[in-house]
Amino acid sequence: RTHGYWGGGYLGNPLARSELSRLDFASEVMSVPGTYLPTNNYNAAQMQNSEYGYAVGGNTGITYKSIIFRVDFNTETSTDITETMPDYYYDGSATQSDSYGYVVGGRIGTSDSTGIRRFDFTSETLSLIPAVTEEVSRIFGITENSHSAIMQRGLFNARTSNLSKLEFSSETVRTHTAQTTVAMEGSLAYSNIDNGYFSAGYSPVSSIGGSIYDKRDKIDFANDTTTALPDFPVSKAGLGGFTNRGTVTRRRTPKTIGYFMGGY
C-alpha cells in the first residue's frame, strides 16, 4: 500500500529489461531496490493481490514466454511459480476480483485468443472459463468495479470499438452495451468507484503508420453508458498508469486520482 512497482520493459538493445523499480507514494521518489525479474521481459499481463504482483507470459525481445512469475511486495524479490500458460503468451492483459485474477485474450502461440483463464491466488493455478465473443490481443484497456471488468476488444490485424463485460459472480462474458468513441488499441484504462475510463491509443487499422488518438471515454458502471470526455492533452498510446486505490483489494475504498506515465 506504500509503493508502486515497475518490472522489466522495452529499452533498445538489449531489447528487454529485468530491473525492478519502485515509487514511494509518500515522497514520490523513484528508486531501484536492487532486485530483478527472473528474465528480461515486456508485454506481460499483470495482476495482483494484497501480497504479490504477478506477470504472465511476455516477450524477451528474442523469444515469447509462457512463464508466470510473482513479485513479493514484502521482500521485493521475484520468483517463477510452477504454473505456466499452455503456450507462449503475449500482448494480452489481466484483471482481478477480490478472489481471483483473470488472464484475458492475447496471442497464444501464433493465434489470437478468445480465452479467459482464471488464476486462483490461493493455489496459484489456472483454469479456463467461458470465452469472449471476439479475439482480443495486443495491449488493451481493462477497467473494473466490484462486480465486473469491462475490456476493450481488438483483433491482431484490426481494431474495434466494442467492449466486453466479464461478470465476476457468474464468470460469464457478454458484449457490453456501450462502445468507445473510436476503435483503438494500446489504450489505458482505470477506474474509481462509479466510473471506468479509457484514454488515448493507436489507430483502428495499424499501430505502425496510422493515427494515434487523444480520445477519452467514461463508462458509467450503474447504467453501462459511455460519455465522451475532453481530449487527452496529447495523442499517445502504450501508456502505463495506476490509481491511488488504497488497498490492493480496493473494492471498499474510494479512489480519487489516476496517473499516466510515458507512452508512444
N, C-alpha and C positions, 0 to 999 in steps of 0.2 A: 504493500500500500504506500510505500515511501519512495519507490523508484520505478522508472520505466526503462525497458531494455531493448536494445537493437542487436541482432545477431547476423553475422555474415554480410552478404550484399554483393553488388557488382561494382568493380572498380578497375577497369582497364586490364592490364596484363601483370600478374596473373588474373584470370577472368573473374574468379570468385574469391571471397574473403571468409575468414573464420573468426575474426575478432568479436568479442562480446563487449558492448559499450552500455553505459547506464546513464540515466538522467536523474539527478536528485531533485524531487519535486519541491523541497523546501528552499534550496539555494538556486535551483535551475542551472546547475553546473554539470557539464558532461565529464565523464571520466572513463577510464578503461581499467576494470578490476584485475586484469592480467590472466583471465581465463578465456578459453576458446571453444568453439563448436567442435564436434568430433570430425568434421570435414568441412572444407570450403563449400559454401552453399549460398544460393539465392533462389528466389521464386518458389520457396516452400510455402505450404499452407500453415497458418499459425492458430493455435487455440490455447486456452489456459484455464486452470482452476486456481484455488487460493494458494497452492503450494508450488505448482510447476507451470512453466510455459512449455508448449510442445511445438515442434516443427515437423511437418510431414512431407517427405519427398524433397524435390528441388532439383537444382542444376549446379554442377560444379564448374561449368564452362567447358567441360570436356565430355562428361557423361551425365545422364539423369540418374536420380536416386529413388529408391523405394524405402529408405530407412525412415524411422521415426526416432527423434531424439528429444530429450527433455532438459530444460534448464531449471535447476533447483534455486528458487528465489532466496532461500536462506543461506546457502553456501556459494551461490553464483557459479556453480560448476555444471557442465553438460555431460550427458551420458546417453549412449544408444540404448533403446529398450528392445525387448525381444520381438515384439510385434512389428510387422512391416506391411506396406501396401502390397497387393498381389503382383504388381509390375511397377516399373519406374513411373513416377507420378510428378507432374509439374504443372504450373500455370493454373492451379485451382485455388481454392480458398477454404476457409473453415469458419465455423461459428460455434457457439455453445449455449446450452441451457444451464440451469443450476447443477445438473447431474451428469450431463454428457457433452462431449464435443462432437461436431458433425463435419466431416471432410466432404466437400461438395465439388462435383464436377472435375474439371481439369483434363489433362491429357494422360490417359492410361496407356502405356506403351506408345503406339503410333496412332491411336484413335481418340477422338473427343469422348468424354464420359458423360453419361446421364446419371451415374450412380451417386448416392449419398451413403457414406459409411459412418456409422455411429461409433464413437470412441468412448469406452467406459473408463472414466477417470480412476475408478477403484481397482479394476483388474488390468487396465492398460491393454485392452483387447478391442478389436474392430469387429463389427457385424454390419451387414448390408441391409438398408431399409428401402422402401419403395422409391423408385427413381423419379427425377424431374421429367417433364414432358418434352424437353428440348436439351440438346447437348449444351453444356456450359464449360467454357475453357478460357484460357488467358487469365489475366488478373481482373477481377470484377468485384463490385461492391456488395457487401452484406451488412444489413443493419438489423438489430433485433430489440424486442422488448421482452417482457416476462413470459409472453405466450408464444411468440413465433419469431422467425427470421425471414426477412424479405431480401431476395437475391436478384441482382441484375444479371440477366442471361446474355449469352453470346456464343456464336459458333467460332471455330478457329479461323475460318476464312470469311465470315460475315458477322455483322453485329445486329442486334435487335434492341428495341426499347421496351421489350417485355420484361416483366418482373415475375418471379415465382415466390410463393409463400410456403414456408415449412412450419407446420403447426407442431410445437414441441410435445403436446399432450398425446396426440394420436400418431405422431411421426408420419404424417401424410403431407403431400405436396400438391399444390394446385396453382394454376395461373392466377396471378394477382389481378384484381380488377383495374388497377391504375397502371400506367406506364410512365417512363421517364420522358422528358421533353424531347430528347433526341436519342438515337441509337448510338451506343458508345461502348468502349472497353477501357480498362485501366482507370476506372473512376474510384474515388474514395468514398466510403460510406461510414457514418457514425450515427449515434442516437442519443436522445435524452429520454426521459420517462414517457413523453407523449408523442414524439415525432422521430422519424428517421430522415436522414439527409444524404443525398447523393451529389457529389461535386466533381466537376471537371472530368476529362477523359479524352480518349482518342476518337477519331472519325468512325463512322459506321462501316466503312469499307476496308480500310487498311490502316495499320499503325505505322506504316512507312510511306511517306509521301502524301498522306492525307491530312485532313484538318485536325487540330487539337482544340477542344472545346473549353469554354469558361462557364458552362451552364450549371445551375444548381436547382435541385428539386427537393421539396419537402413532402414526406409521406405522413399523413395523419393516421396513427395506429387505430384510433377509435372508429373511423369510418372508411379506411382504406382509400382515401382520395390523395391525389397528387396536386401540389401547388408549385408553380414556377417561382423561384426567388430571384432577386437581383443577381446579376452575373458575378462569378468569382473574380477577384481583382485582376487575374491574368490567366490566359489559357494554359493548362497544364495537364499532364497525365502521369500515371505511375506514382502518385503521391503516397507518402506514409502519413500516419496520424493516429491519434488516440483521444479519448475523453478523460476528464478527471472523475473517474467513475467510483472513487472511494474504495469499496471492497471489490474484489475481482468478481465474486458472485453478486453483482451490483443491482439486483432487481429491486431492492428495497431502499436504495439510496439515491437521492437526487443528483443529477449531473448538470452542470451549468456552463461548461466550457469545452469546446472541441479544438484540437490543434492539427495543423497541416505542416508537413515537412517536405522539402525538396520537390522532386518531380522533374518531368521532362518537358 
